[in-house]
Amino acid sequence: MIVQYISDNLGNHTAVIIPIEEWEKLTTKYSELSDLDDYVVPNWHKDIVLKRLESLINNPADLISAETLFDELEKDLK
């Protein structure tokens, strides 16, 4: 199984991505995993997203392209 890890800015793994075919095999074998589809996003997650959206609406000039972001990150790594 090919597994991809998502890490935070400190290098700590925060999530795992597995191919959908593997997920389907796992949920077939372990039916309790399918209950994860009913997972509800916690309110504190929603609050963070809403604050970020509000900031974007109020300060659209602060928005930068992904290309610019990656360029800035690369500069910081050098």
Secondary structure, DSSP 8 states (H G I E B T S, - for coil): ---EEEE-TTS-EEEEE--HHHHHHHHHH-GGGGGGGG----HHHHHHHHHHHHHHHH-GGG---HHHHHHHHHHHH-
